[in-house]
Amino acid sequence: MTGLVLWGAGGHGSVVLDCAVASRAFDPICFVDDGWEHERSFHGRELLGTSSKLEQARKLGYSTFLIAIGSNATRRSCFGRALGYGLEPAVVIHPGATVSTSAVIGGGTVIMPGAVVNAGARIGRNCIINTAAVVEHGCLIEDDVHISPRAALGGGAAVHRLGHVGIGAILLPGADVGEGAVIGAGAVVLNRVPAGVTVVGVPARLLDRRRGLKHHA
């Protein structure tokens, strides 16, 4: 068994804890959180204090970590800092998920219950594949991406770094989501979404906050 530190004692952290416990791959498990300096426990697990305690955690025998924070940008920042303390990024896969033996999963990624990751899919580091999400064959998911609950990615779709695919969104086969782009809940992406934009609707269209919806994506 491997000791695991979860950085993030919030709602997402509680779900990641459930996944880690269910996997039976980690023991003991503790938390750090910069907003809970004076608390001593979270969901029955030791809360060491702020992230400055990561070095102490390593000395106590916790050799791996996972950033249990939903925001891509925050998770990315914390991930780099945790690496600096000499901890190794864990991969946490709930036993209720289905992951192909030919899929590649990067360190620091969590795969939630009911998720499906099919043959040849490549998932980068520090990603969230949330509850009941589907990542079909040959998909590419780069680092620091969040695939929300019940989102579905068709074969060969790609989501580049810091992309966020919202709840129930659908990417058709071969669709490509640019770096930092956001796909709104329930949106259907037909082809390519440029970097840094937000798209919503069916079919997905660029959201211009001043003028409303624009062209299809």
Buried (B, 14 or more C-beta within 10 A) or exposed (E): EBBBBBBBBBEBBBBBBBBBBBBEBBEBBBBBBEEBEEEEEBBEBBBBBBBEBBEEBBEBEBBBBBBBBBBBEBBBBBBEEBBEBEBEBBBBBBEBBBBBEEBEBBBBBBBBBBBBBBEBBBBBBBBBBBBBBBBBBBBBBBBBBBBBBBBBBBBBBBBBBBBBBBBBBBBBEBBBBBBBBBBBBBBBBBEEBBEEBBBBBEBBBBBEEEEEEEEBB
